Each structure stands twice: as structure tokens, then as C-alpha cells.
């Protein structure tokens, strides 16, 4: 579980849009970007090279 205060300040590093939790991922809310960032051991991995498009995240185990 990611702290709400942390979620309030996290943004997508690619486009600077807000991110929201979606299972084991943080999803960028910008439709033209739409990257998903993994959350491992309750730590968001906010690196563009770790991000995937939503269709790649479905069913992917980290």
C-alpha cells in the first residue's frame, strides 16, 4: 500500500501527469502517454525504462 501523501506528489516522469494505483501498478492518467509503472514491495518504480503500456502490464508478473 502506497502512502496517500506520496501518491499526491507522484507524477509520470515521461509527461508529468498524475498517476493512480491500479493493482500492482501506477497508471499515468494522460491518455496520450498512458504508461504504467510497477510497484514492488510497496515501492513505486518511477523509471521510464521500467514502464510499460497497459496492454503489456496485463498478466505480467513482477
Order of alpha helices (4+ residues) and beta strands (2+ residues): alpha-beta-beta-beta-beta-beta-alpha
